[in-house]
Amino acid sequence: MANVEKLQEHLKKAKSKLAESKGTEAEVRKLKKKTRRLARKSNKLKATEKMAELKKKKKKDRKAGTSE
């Protein structure tokens, strides 16, 4: 499974390709889909890591952390 840093790197490359792209509509659409997919994947990994850290805490501490 890819780590978040690698995904962020791929996402930056894909965004730069999209900004430089002067191709057909289909190519642009494909690049947009790729950037969205990579963004979702990296956000999912970040959220999973955050939830894993929260699960390590006691339940009272988790609830106190969310209300602040």
CHARMM internal coordinates of N, CA and C (Angstrom, degrees):
IC EDIT
DIST 1 N 1 CA 1.4523
DIST 1 CA 1 C 1.5300
ANGL 1 N 1 CA 1 C 109.28
DIST 1 C 2 N 1.2997
ANGL 1 CA 1 C 2 N 117.23
DIHE 1 N 1 CA 1 C 2 N 137.16
DIST 2 N 2 CA 1.4673
ANGL 1 C 2 N 2 CA 122.06
DIHE 1 CA 1 C 2 N 2 CA -178.37
DIST 2 CA 2 C 1.5219
ANGL 2 N 2 CA 2 C 110.90
DIHE 1 C 2 N 2 CA 2 C -72.97
DIST 2 C 3 N 1.3213
ANGL 2 CA 2 C 3 N 114.99
DIHE 2 N 2 CA 2 C 3 N 147.43
DIST 3 N 3 CA 1.4487
ANGL 2 C 3 N 3 CA 117.54
DIHE 2 CA 2 C 3 N 3 CA 177.09
DIST 3 CA 3 C 1.5264
ANGL 3 N 3 CA 3 C 110.03
DIHE 2 C 3 N 3 CA 3 C -90.80
DIST 3 C 4 N 1.3285
ANGL 3 CA 3 C 4 N 115.96
DIHE 3 N 3 CA 3 C 4 N 169.53
DIST 4 N 4 CA 1.4532
ANGL 3 C 4 N 4 CA 121.48
DIHE 3 CA 3 C 4 N 4 CA -173.07
DIST 4 CA 4 C 1.5282
ANGL 4 N 4 CA 4 C 111.87
DIHE 3 C 4 N 4 CA 4 C -64.21
DIST 4 C 5 N 1.3312
ANGL 4 CA 4 C 5 N 117.18
DIHE 4 N 4 CA 4 C 5 N -37.91
DIST 5 N 5 CA 1.4648
ANGL 4 C 5 N 5 CA 120.04
DIHE 4 CA 4 C 5 N 5 CA -178.41
DIST 5 CA 5 C 1.5310
ANGL 5 N 5 CA 5 C 111.27
DIHE 4 C 5 N 5 CA 5 C -62.27
DIST 5 C 6 N 1.3236
ANGL 5 CA 5 C 6 N 116.08
DIHE 5 N 5 CA 5 C 6 N -43.77
DIST 6 N 6 CA 1.4649
ANGL 5 C 6 N 6 CA 120.39
DIHE 5 CA 5 C 6 N 6 CA 179.26
DIST 6 CA 6 C 1.5302
ANGL 6 N 6 CA 6 C 110.81
DIHE 5 C 6 N 6 CA 6 C -63.30
DIST 6 C 7 N 1.3386
ANGL 6 CA 6 C 7 N 115.87
DIHE 6 N 6 CA 6 C 7 N -41.74
DIST 7 N 7 CA 1.4544
ANGL 6 C 7 N 7 CA 119.40
DIHE 6 CA 6 C 7 N 7 CA 179.36
DIST 7 CA 7 C 1.5225
ANGL 7 N 7 CA 7 C 110.92
DIHE 6 C 7 N 7 CA 7 C -64.29
DIST 7 C 8 N 1.3284
ANGL 7 CA 7 C 8 N 116.96
DIHE 7 N 7 CA 7 C 8 N -40.98
DIST 8 N 8 CA 1.4616
ANGL 7 C 8 N 8 CA 120.39
DIHE 7 CA 7 C 8 N 8 CA 178.28
DIST 8 CA 8 C 1.5290
ANGL 8 N 8 CA 8 C 110.53
DIHE 7 C 8 N 8 CA 8 C -61.79
DIST 8 C 9 N 1.3308
ANGL 8 CA 8 C 9 N 115.86
DIHE 8 N 8 CA 8 C 9 N -39.98
DIST 9 N 9 CA 1.4633
ANGL 8 C 9 N 9 CA 120.79
DIHE 8 CA 8 C 9 N 9 CA 178.49
DIST 9 CA 9 C 1.5337
ANGL 9 N 9 CA 9 C 110.87
DIHE 8 C 9 N 9 CA 9 C -62.77
DIST 9 C 10 N 1.3318
ANGL 9 CA 9 C 10 N 116.63
DIHE 9 N 9 CA 9 C 10 N -45.88
DIST 10 N 10 CA 1.4585
ANGL 9 C 10 N 10 CA 121.18
DIHE 9 CA 9 C 10 N 10 CA 178.76
DIST 10 CA 10 C 1.5299
ANGL 10 N 10 CA 10 C 110.60
DIHE 9 C 10 N 10 CA 10 C -64.20
DIST 10 C 11 N 1.3276
ANGL 10 CA 10 C 11 N 115.91
DIHE 10 N 10 CA 10 C 11 N -37.29
DIST 11 N 11 CA 1.4558
ANGL 10 C 11 N 11 CA 120.37
DIHE 10 CA 10 C 11 N 11 CA 179.72
DIST 11 CA 11 C 1.5249
ANGL 11 N 11 CA 11 C 110.95
DIHE 10 C 11 N 11 CA 11 C -64.77
DIST 11 C 12 N 1.3205
ANGL 11 CA 11 C 12 N 117.23
DIHE 11 N 11 CA 11 C 12 N -41.85
DIST 12 N 12 CA 1.4684
ANGL 11 C 12 N 12 CA 120.74
DIHE 11 CA 11 C 12 N 12 CA 178.09
DIST 12 CA 12 C 1.5253
ANGL 12 N 12 CA 12 C 110.73
DIHE 11 C 12 N 12 CA 12 C -62.57
DIST 12 C 13 N 1.3296
ANGL 12 CA 12 C 13 N 116.24
DIHE 12 N 12 CA 12 C 13 N -42.67
DIST 13 N 13 CA 1.4681
ANGL 12 C 13 N 13 CA 120.17
DIHE 12 CA 12 C 13 N 13 CA 178.71
DIST 13 CA 13 C 1.5254
ANGL 13 N 13 CA 13 C 110.79
DIHE 12 C 13 N 13 CA 13 C -62.58
DIST 13 C 14 N 1.3210
ANGL 13 CA 13 C 14 N 116.21
DIHE 13 N 13 CA 13 C 14 N -43.42
DIST 14 N 14 CA 1.4594
ANGL 13 C 14 N 14 CA 120.13
DIHE 13 CA 13 C 14 N 14 CA -178.76
DIST 14 CA 14 C 1.5244
ANGL 14 N 14 CA 14 C 110.84
DIHE 13 C 14 N 14 CA 14 C -65.70
DIST 14 C 15 N 1.3279
ANGL 14 CA 14 C 15 N 117.25
DIHE 14 N 14 CA 14 C 15 N -39.21
DIST 15 N 15 CA 1.4666
ANGL 14 C 15 N 15 CA 120.35
DIHE 14 CA 14 C 15 N 15 CA 178.86
DIST 15 CA 15 C 1.5213
ANGL 15 N 15 CA 15 C 111.16
DIHE 14 C 15 N 15 CA 15 C -66.05
DIST 15 C 16 N 1.3328
ANGL 15 CA 15 C 16 N 116.32
DIHE 15 N 15 CA 15 C 16 N -39.05
DIST 16 N 16 CA 1.4631
ANGL 15 C 16 N 16 CA 118.64
DIHE 15 CA 15 C 16 N 16 CA 179.25
DIST 16 CA 16 C 1.5245
ANGL 16 N 16 CA 16 C 110.75
DIHE 15 C 16 N 16 CA 16 C -67.94
DIST 16 C 17 N 1.3261
ANGL 16 CA 16 C 17 N 117.20
DIHE 16 N 16 CA 16 C 17 N -38.50
DIST 17 N 17 CA 1.4716
ANGL 16 C 17 N 17 CA 120.43
DIHE 16 CA 16 C 17 N 17 CA 176.59
DIST 17 CA 17 C 1.5214
ANGL 17 N 17 CA 17 C 110.61
DIHE 16 C 17 N 17 CA 17 C -62.86
DIST 17 C 18 N 1.3417
ANGL 17 CA 17 C 18 N 115.57
DIHE 17 N 17 CA 17 C 18 N -39.67
DIST 18 N 18 CA 1.4634
ANGL 17 C 18 N 18 CA 120.20
DIHE 17 CA 17 C 18 N 18 CA 179.97
DIST 18 CA 18 C 1.5257
ANGL 18 N 18 CA 18 C 110.12
DIHE 17 C 18 N 18 CA 18 C -65.37
DIST 18 C 19 N 1.3347
ANGL 18 CA 18 C 19 N 117.41
DIHE 18 N 18 CA 18 C 19 N -41.31
DIST 19 N 19 CA 1.4624
ANGL 18 C 19 N 19 CA 120.84
DIHE 18 CA 18 C 19 N 19 CA 179.71
DIST 19 CA 19 C 1.5303
ANGL 19 N 19 CA 19 C 111.37
DIHE 18 C 19 N 19 CA 19 C -65.52
DIST 19 C 20 N 1.3230
ANGL 19 CA 19 C 20 N 117.14
DIHE 19 N 19 CA 19 C 20 N -35.57
DIST 20 N 20 CA 1.4617
ANGL 19 C 20 N 20 CA 121.65
DIHE 19 CA 19 C 20 N 20 CA -178.56
DIST 20 CA 20 C 1.5299
ANGL 20 N 20 CA 20 C 112.82
DIHE 19 C 20 N 20 CA 20 C -85.14
DIST 20 C 21 N 1.3166
ANGL 20 CA 20 C 21 N 116.82
DIHE 20 N 20 CA 20 C 21 N -13.25
DIST 21 N 21 CA 1.4581
ANGL 20 C 21 N 21 CA 121.53
DIHE 20 CA 20 C 21 N 21 CA -172.30
DIST 21 CA 21 C 1.5236
ANGL 21 N 21 CA 21 C 111.58
DIHE 20 C 21 N 21 CA 21 C -66.04
DIST 21 C 22 N 1.3198
ANGL 21 CA 21 C 22 N 114.24
DIHE 21 N 21 CA 21 C 22 N 132.66
DIST 22 N 22 CA 1.4609
ANGL 21 C 22 N 22 CA 121.57
DIHE 21 CA 21 C 22 N 22 CA 173.98
DIST 22 CA 22 C 1.5208
ANGL 22 N 22 CA 22 C 108.63
DIHE 21 C 22 N 22 CA 22 C -129.93
DIST 22 C 23 N 1.3301
ANGL 22 CA 22 C 23 N 115.00
DIHE 22 N 22 CA 22 C 23 N 31.21
DIST 23 N 23 CA 1.4589
ANGL 22 C 23 N 23 CA 120.29
DIHE 22 CA 22 C 23 N 23 CA -176.65
DIST 23 CA 23 C 1.5106
ANGL 23 N 23 CA 23 C 112.32
DIHE 22 C 23 N 23 CA 23 C -85.46
DIST 23 C 24 N 1.3002
ANGL 23 CA 23 C 24 N 114.80
DIHE 23 N 23 CA 23 C 24 N -163.40
DIST 24 N 24 CA 1.4595
ANGL 23 C 24 N 24 CA 121.10
DIHE 23 CA 23 C 24 N 24 CA -179.90
DIST 24 CA 24 C 1.5166
ANGL 24 N 24 CA 24 C 109.72
DIHE 23 C 24 N 24 CA 24 C -73.16
DIST 24 C 25 N 1.3155
ANGL 24 CA 24 C 25 N 114.99
DIHE 24 N 24 CA 24 C 25 N 169.70
DIST 25 N 25 CA 1.4640
ANGL 24 C 25 N 25 CA 120.17
DIHE 24 CA 24 C 25 N 25 CA 179.45
DIST 25 CA 25 C 1.5194
ANGL 25 N 25 CA 25 C 111.25
DIHE 24 C 25 N 25 CA 25 C -61.05
DIST 25 C 26 N 1.3152
ANGL 25 CA 25 C 26 N 116.77
DIHE 25 N 25 CA 25 C 26 N -37.59
DIST 26 N 26 CA 1.4646
ANGL 25 C 26 N 26 CA 120.75
DIHE 25 CA 25 C 26 N 26 CA -179.15
DIST 26 CA 26 C 1.5218
ANGL 26 N 26 CA 26 C 110.88
DIHE 25 C 26 N 26 CA 26 C -64.38
DIST 26 C 27 N 1.3245
ANGL 26 CA 26 C 27 N 117.74
DIHE 26 N 26 CA 26 C 27 N -40.79
DIST 27 N 27 CA 1.4598
ANGL 26 C 27 N 27 CA 120.74
DIHE 26 CA 26 C 27 N 27 CA 179.40
DIST 27 CA 27 C 1.5230
ANGL 27 N 27 CA 27 C 111.01
DIHE 26 C 27 N 27 CA 27 C -66.88
DIST 27 C 28 N 1.3311
ANGL 27 CA 27 C 28 N 116.19
DIHE 27 N 27 CA 27 C 28 N -41.49
DIST 28 N 28 CA 1.4612
ANGL 27 C 28 N 28 CA 120.60
DIHE 27 CA 27 C 28 N 28 CA 179.02
DIST 28 CA 28 C 1.5247
ANGL 28 N 28 CA 28 C 110.09
DIHE 27 C 28 N 28 CA 28 C -63.54
DIST 28 C 29 N 1.3309
ANGL 28 CA 28 C 29 N 115.83
DIHE 28 N 28 CA 28 C 29 N -43.56
DIST 29 N 29 CA 1.4627
ANGL 28 C 29 N 29 CA 120.38
DIHE 28 CA 28 C 29 N 29 CA 179.36
DIST 29 CA 29 C 1.5247
ANGL 29 N 29 CA 29 C 110.73
DIHE 28 C 29 N 29 CA 29 C -61.37
DIST 29 C 30 N 1.3221
ANGL 29 CA 29 C 30 N 115.97
DIHE 29 N 29 CA 29 C 30 N -40.65
DIST 30 N 30 CA 1.4658
ANGL 29 C 30 N 30 CA 121.27
DIHE 29 CA 29 C 30 N 30 CA 179.22
DIST 30 CA 30 C 1.5243
ANGL 30 N 30 CA 30 C 110.62
DIHE 29 C 30 N 30 CA 30 C -62.99
DIST 30 C 31 N 1.3323
ANGL 30 CA 30 C 31 N 117.17
DIHE 30 N 30 CA 30 C 31 N -42.56
DIST 31 N 31 CA 1.4688
ANGL 30 C 31 N 31 CA 120.61
DIHE 30 CA 30 C 31 N 31 CA 178.54
DIST 31 CA 31 C 1.5287
ANGL 31 N 31 CA 31 C 111.64
DIHE 30 C 31 N 31 CA 31 C -66.06
DIST 31 C 32 N 1.3422
ANGL 31 CA 31 C 32 N 116.50
DIHE 31 N 31 CA 31 C 32 N -38.42
DIST 32 N 32 CA 1.4646
ANGL 31 C 32 N 32 CA 119.78
DIHE 31 CA 31 C 32 N 32 CA 177.38
DIST 32 CA 32 C 1.5240
ANGL 32 N 32 CA 32 C 111.02
DIHE 31 C 32 N 32 CA 32 C -62.66
DIST 32 C 33 N 1.3377
ANGL 32 CA 32 C 33 N 115.70
DIHE 32 N 32 CA 32 C 33 N -43.35
DIST 33 N 33 CA 1.4577
ANGL 32 C 33 N 33 CA 120.24
DIHE 32 CA 32 C 33 N 33 CA 178.53
DIST 33 CA 33 C 1.5192
ANGL 33 N 33 CA 33 C 110.58
DIHE 32 C 33 N 33 CA 33 C -61.48
DIST 33 C 34 N 1.3403
ANGL 33 CA 33 C 34 N 116.08
DIHE 33 N 33 CA 33 C 34 N -40.58
DIST 34 N 34 CA 1.4599
ANGL 33 C 34 N 34 CA 120.48
DIHE 33 CA 33 C 34 N 34 CA -179.21
DIST 34 CA 34 C 1.5284
ANGL 34 N 34 CA 34 C 110.68
DIHE 33 C 34 N 34 CA 34 C -63.87
DIST 34 C 35 N 1.3334
ANGL 34 CA 34 C 35 N 117.20
DIHE 34 N 34 CA 34 C 35 N -44.04
DIST 35 N 35 CA 1.4610
ANGL 34 C 35 N 35 CA 119.32
DIHE 34 CA 34 C 35 N 35 CA -179.44
DIST 35 CA 35 C 1.5225
ANGL 35 N 35 CA 35 C 111.20
DIHE 34 C 35 N 35 CA 35 C -65.44
DIST 35 C 36 N 1.3243
ANGL 35 CA 35 C 36 N 116.97
DIHE 35 N 35 CA 35 C 36 N -40.88
DIST 36 N 36 CA 1.4680
ANGL 35 C 36 N 36 CA 119.51
DIHE 35 CA 35 C 36 N 36 CA 178.22
DIST 36 CA 36 C 1.5291
ANGL 36 N 36 CA 36 C 111.31
DIHE 35 C 36 N 36 CA 36 C -63.18
DIST 36 C 37 N 1.3300
ANGL 36 CA 36 C 37 N 115.58
DIHE 36 N 36 CA 36 C 37 N -42.46
DIST 37 N 37 CA 1.4650
ANGL 36 C 37 N 37 CA 120.02
DIHE 36 CA 36 C 37 N 37 CA -179.10
DIST 37 CA 37 C 1.5278
ANGL 37 N 37 CA 37 C 110.82
DIHE 36 C 37 N 37 CA 37 C -63.43
DIST 37 C 38 N 1.3330
ANGL 37 CA 37 C 38 N 116.82
DIHE 37 N 37 CA 37 C 38 N -45.17
DIST 38 N 38 CA 1.4621
ANGL 37 C 38 N 38 CA 120.43
DIHE 37 CA 37 C 38 N 38 CA 179.48
DIST 38 CA 38 C 1.5209
ANGL 38 N 38 CA 38 C 111.28
DIHE 37 C 38 N 38 CA 38 C -64.87
DIST 38 C 39 N 1.3247
ANGL 38 CA 38 C 39 N 117.51
DIHE 38 N 38 CA 38 C 39 N -38.67
DIST 39 N 39 CA 1.4617
ANGL 38 C 39 N 39 CA 120.95
DIHE 38 CA 38 C 39 N 39 CA 178.54
DIST 39 CA 39 C 1.5241
ANGL 39 N 39 CA 39 C 110.66
DIHE 38 C 39 N 39 CA 39 C -63.63
DIST 39 C 40 N 1.3340
ANGL 39 CA 39 C 40 N 116.38
DIHE 39 N 39 CA 39 C 40 N -44.64
DIST 40 N 40 CA 1.4661
ANGL 39 C 40 N 40 CA 119.76
DIHE 39 CA 39 C 40 N 40 CA 178.61
DIST 40 CA 40 C 1.5213
ANGL 40 N 40 CA 40 C 111.32
DIHE 39 C 40 N 40 CA 40 C -62.28
DIST 40 C 41 N 1.3165
ANGL 40 CA 40 C 41 N 115.91
DIHE 40 N 40 CA 40 C 41 N -41.96
DIST 41 N 41 CA 1.4617
ANGL 40 C 41 N 41 CA 120.57
DIHE 40 CA 40 C 41 N 41 CA -177.92
DIST 41 CA 41 C 1.5253
ANGL 41 N 41 CA 41 C 110.95
DIHE 40 C 41 N 41 CA 41 C -64.74
DIST 41 C 42 N 1.3287
ANGL 41 CA 41 C 42 N 117.45
DIHE 41 N 41 CA 41 C 42 N -43.68
DIST 42 N 42 CA 1.4660
ANGL 41 C 42 N 42 CA 119.98
DIHE 41 CA 41 C 42 N 42 CA -179.79
DIST 42 CA 42 C 1.5196
ANGL 42 N 42 CA 42 C 110.72
DIHE 41 C 42 N 42 CA 42 C -68.07
DIST 42 C 43 N 1.3382
ANGL 42 CA 42 C 43 N 117.25
DIHE 42 N 42 CA 42 C 43 N -39.24
DIST 43 N 43 CA 1.4666
ANGL 42 C 43 N 43 CA 120.07
DIHE 42 CA 42 C 43 N 43 CA 177.18
DIST 43 CA 43 C 1.5217
ANGL 43 N 43 CA 43 C 111.71
DIHE 42 C 43 N 43 CA 43 C -64.37
DIST 43 C 44 N 1.3214
ANGL 43 CA 43 C 44 N 116.45
DIHE 43 N 43 CA 43 C 44 N -36.83
DIST 44 N 44 CA 1.4630
ANGL 43 C 44 N 44 CA 120.74
DIHE 43 CA 43 C 44 N 44 CA 178.41
DIST 44 CA 44 C 1.5245
ANGL 44 N 44 CA 44 C 110.36
DIHE 43 C 44 N 44 CA 44 C -64.80
DIST 44 C 45 N 1.3346
ANGL 44 CA 44 C 45 N 117.15
DIHE 44 N 44 CA 44 C 45 N -42.62
DIST 45 N 45 CA 1.4651
ANGL 44 C 45 N 45 CA 120.19
DIHE 44 CA 44 C 45 N 45 CA 179.09
DIST 45 CA 45 C 1.5184
ANGL 45 N 45 CA 45 C 111.46
DIHE 44 C 45 N 45 CA 45 C -64.92
DIST 45 C 46 N 1.3410
ANGL 45 CA 45 C 46 N 116.41
DIHE 45 N 45 CA 45 C 46 N -40.43
DIST 46 N 46 CA 1.4655
ANGL 45 C 46 N 46 CA 119.91
DIHE 45 CA 45 C 46 N 46 CA 177.72
DIST 46 CA 46 C 1.5224
ANGL 46 N 46 CA 46 C 110.72
DIHE 45 C 46 N 46 CA 46 C -61.97
DIST 46 C 47 N 1.3178
ANGL 46 CA 46 C 47 N 116.65
DIHE 46 N 46 CA 46 C 47 N -44.68
DIST 47 N 47 CA 1.4623
ANGL 46 C 47 N 47 CA 121.17
DIHE 46 CA 46 C 47 N 47 CA -179.55
DIST 47 CA 47 C 1.5267
ANGL 47 N 47 CA 47 C 110.96
DIHE 46 C 47 N 47 CA 47 C -64.60
DIST 47 C 48 N 1.3246
ANGL 47 CA 47 C 48 N 116.41
DIHE 47 N 47 CA 47 C 48 N -39.15
DIST 48 N 48 CA 1.4671
ANGL 47 C 48 N 48 CA 120.39
DIHE 47 CA 47 C 48 N 48 CA 179.10
DIST 48 CA 48 C 1.5226
ANGL 48 N 48 CA 48 C 110.72
DIHE 47 C 48 N 48 CA 48 C -63.49
DIST 48 C 49 N 1.3374
ANGL 48 CA 48 C 49 N 116.47
DIHE 48 N 48 CA 48 C 49 N -42.76
DIST 49 N 49 CA 1.4586
ANGL 48 C 49 N 49 CA 120.31
DIHE 48 CA 48 C 49 N 49 CA 178.04
DIST 49 CA 49 C 1.5300
ANGL 49 N 49 CA 49 C 111.03
DIHE 48 C 49 N 49 CA 49 C -63.82
DIST 49 C 50 N 1.3262
ANGL 49 CA 49 C 50 N 116.00
DIHE 49 N 49 CA 49 C 50 N -41.41
DIST 50 N 50 CA 1.4642
ANGL 49 C 50 N 50 CA 120.34
DIHE 49 CA 49 C 50 N 50 CA 179.88
DIST 50 CA 50 C 1.5238
ANGL 50 N 50 CA 50 C 110.70
DIHE 49 C 50 N 50 CA 50 C -64.13
DIST 50 C 51 N 1.3362
ANGL 50 CA 50 C 51 N 116.43
DIHE 50 N 50 CA 50 C 51 N -42.88
DIST 51 N 51 CA 1.4675
ANGL 50 C 51 N 51 CA 120.16
DIHE 50 CA 50 C 51 N 51 CA 179.07
DIST 51 CA 51 C 1.5224
ANGL 51 N 51 CA 51 C 111.12
DIHE 50 C 51 N 51 CA 51 C -65.53
DIST 51 C 52 N 1.3109
ANGL 51 CA 51 C 52 N 117.61
DIHE 51 N 51 CA 51 C 52 N -35.58
DIST 52 N 52 CA 1.4642
ANGL 51 C 52 N 52 CA 120.75
DIHE 51 CA 51 C 52 N 52 CA 178.20
DIST 52 CA 52 C 1.5282
ANGL 52 N 52 CA 52 C 110.31
DIHE 51 C 52 N 52 CA 52 C -64.75
DIST 52 C 53 N 1.3381
ANGL 52 CA 52 C 53 N 115.99
DIHE 52 N 52 CA 52 C 53 N -39.21
DIST 53 N 53 CA 1.4574
ANGL 52 C 53 N 53 CA 119.33
DIHE 52 CA 52 C 53 N 53 CA 177.40
DIST 53 CA 53 C 1.5170
ANGL 53 N 53 CA 53 C 110.90
DIHE 52 C 53 N 53 CA 53 C -66.64
DIST 53 C 54 N 1.3248
ANGL 53 CA 53 C 54 N 116.84
DIHE 53 N 53 CA 53 C 54 N -39.89
DIST 54 N 54 CA 1.4597
ANGL 53 C 54 N 54 CA 119.80
DIHE 53 CA 53 C 54 N 54 CA 179.39
DIST 54 CA 54 C 1.5188
ANGL 54 N 54 CA 54 C 111.61
DIHE 53 C 54 N 54 CA 54 C -66.97
DIST 54 C 55 N 1.3172
ANGL 54 CA 54 C 55 N 117.01
DIHE 54 N 54 CA 54 C 55 N -35.54
DIST 55 N 55 CA 1.4674
ANGL 54 C 55 N 55 CA 120.37
DIHE 54 CA 54 C 55 N 55 CA -179.90
DIST 55 CA 55 C 1.5278
ANGL 55 N 55 CA 55 C 111.58
DIHE 54 C 55 N 55 CA 55 C -65.38
DIST 55 C 56 N 1.3305
ANGL 55 CA 55 C 56 N 116.64
DIHE 55 N 55 CA 55 C 56 N -25.46
DIST 56 N 56 CA 1.4614
ANGL 55 C 56 N 56 CA 119.98
DIHE 55 CA 55 C 56 N 56 CA 179.00
DIST 56 CA 56 C 1.5225
ANGL 56 N 56 CA 56 C 111.66
DIHE 55 C 56 N 56 CA 56 C -70.39
DIST 56 C 57 N 1.3365
ANGL 56 CA 56 C 57 N 116.26
DIHE 56 N 56 CA 56 C 57 N -25.74
DIST 57 N 57 CA 1.4635
ANGL 56 C 57 N 57 CA 120.62
DIHE 56 CA 56 C 57 N 57 CA -179.38
DIST 57 CA 57 C 1.5205
ANGL 57 N 57 CA 57 C 109.97
DIHE 56 C 57 N 57 CA 57 C -79.84
DIST 57 C 58 N 1.3092
ANGL 57 CA 57 C 58 N 115.79
DIHE 57 N 57 CA 57 C 58 N 163.22
DIST 58 N 58 CA 1.4551
ANGL 57 C 58 N 58 CA 120.09
DIHE 57 CA 57 C 58 N 58 CA 175.51
DIST 58 CA 58 C 1.5217
ANGL 58 N 58 CA 58 C 108.74
DIHE 57 C 58 N 58 CA 58 C -72.90
DIST 58 C 59 N 1.3233
ANGL 58 CA 58 C 59 N 115.29
DIHE 58 N 58 CA 58 C 59 N 159.78
DIST 59 N 59 CA 1.4544
ANGL 58 C 59 N 59 CA 120.16
DIHE 58 CA 58 C 59 N 59 CA -174.44
DIST 59 CA 59 C 1.5299
ANGL 59 N 59 CA 59 C 111.96
DIHE 58 C 59 N 59 CA 59 C -62.05
DIST 59 C 60 N 1.3147
ANGL 59 CA 59 C 60 N 117.48
DIHE 59 N 59 CA 59 C 60 N -39.99
DIST 60 N 60 CA 1.4672
ANGL 59 C 60 N 60 CA 120.99
DIHE 59 CA 59 C 60 N 60 CA 179.98
DIST 60 CA 60 C 1.5265
ANGL 60 N 60 CA 60 C 110.34
DIHE 59 C 60 N 60 CA 60 C -62.99
DIST 60 C 61 N 1.3247
ANGL 60 CA 60 C 61 N 116.54
DIHE 60 N 60 CA 60 C 61 N -40.69
DIST 61 N 61 CA 1.4612
ANGL 60 C 61 N 61 CA 120.08
DIHE 60 CA 60 C 61 N 61 CA -179.74
DIST 61 CA 61 C 1.5320
ANGL 61 N 61 CA 61 C 111.31
DIHE 60 C 61 N 61 CA 61 C -67.50
DIST 61 C 62 N 1.3273
ANGL 61 CA 61 C 62 N 117.24
DIHE 61 N 61 CA 61 C 62 N -35.53
DIST 62 N 62 CA 1.4596
ANGL 61 C 62 N 62 CA 120.46
DIHE 61 CA 61 C 62 N 62 CA 178.68
DIST 62 CA 62 C 1.5188
ANGL 62 N 62 CA 62 C 110.89
DIHE 61 C 62 N 62 CA 62 C -64.39
DIST 62 C 63 N 1.3253
ANGL 62 CA 62 C 63 N 116.17
DIHE 62 N 62 CA 62 C 63 N -43.89
DIST 63 N 63 CA 1.4573
ANGL 62 C 63 N 63 CA 120.03
DIHE 62 CA 62 C 63 N 63 CA -178.94
DIST 63 CA 63 C 1.5301
ANGL 63 N 63 CA 63 C 110.15
DIHE 62 C 63 N 63 CA 63 C -67.24
DIST 63 C 64 N 1.3102
ANGL 63 CA 63 C 64 N 118.40
DIHE 63 N 63 CA 63 C 64 N -38.03
DIST 64 N 64 CA 1.4577
ANGL 63 C 64 N 64 CA 121.58
DIHE 63 CA 63 C 64 N 64 CA 179.84
DIST 64 CA 64 C 1.5253
ANGL 64 N 64 CA 64 C 110.54
DIHE 63 C 64 N 64 CA 64 C -66.27
DIST 64 C 65 N 1.3146
ANGL 64 CA 64 C 65 N 118.19
DIHE 64 N 64 CA 64 C 65 N -34.26
DIST 65 N 65 CA 1.4524
ANGL 64 C 65 N 65 CA 123.00
DIHE 64 CA 64 C 65 N 65 CA -178.82
DIST 65 CA 65 C 1.5162
ANGL 65 N 65 CA 65 C 113.01
DIHE 64 C 65 N 65 CA 65 C -70.52
DIST 65 C 66 N 1.3258
ANGL 65 CA 65 C 66 N 117.50
DIHE 65 N 65 CA 65 C 66 N -30.42
DIST 66 N 66 CA 1.4652
ANGL 65 C 66 N 66 CA 119.98
DIHE 65 CA 65 C 66 N 66 CA -177.10
DIST 66 CA 66 C 1.5212
ANGL 66 N 66 CA 66 C 112.04
DIHE 65 C 66 N 66 CA 66 C -80.59
DIST 66 C 67 N 1.3230
ANGL 66 CA 66 C 67 N 118.94
DIHE 66 N 66 CA 66 C 67 N -26.93
DIST 67 N 67 CA 1.4631
ANGL 66 C 67 N 67 CA 120.84
DIHE 66 CA 66 C 67 N 67 CA -176.41
DIST 67 CA 67 C 1.5181
ANGL 67 N 67 CA 67 C 112.25
DIHE 66 C 67 N 67 CA 67 C -82.09
DIST 67 C 68 N 1.3044
ANGL 67 CA 67 C 68 N 118.15
DIHE 67 N 67 CA 67 C 68 N -13.17
DIST 68 N 68 CA 1.4713
ANGL 67 C 68 N 68 CA 120.04
DIHE 67 CA 67 C 68 N 68 CA -177.59
DIST 68 CA 68 C 1.4834
ANGL 68 N 68 CA 68 C 112.91
DIHE 67 C 68 N 68 CA 68 C -75.43
END
COOR INIT
IC SEED 1 N 1 CA 1 C
IC BUILD
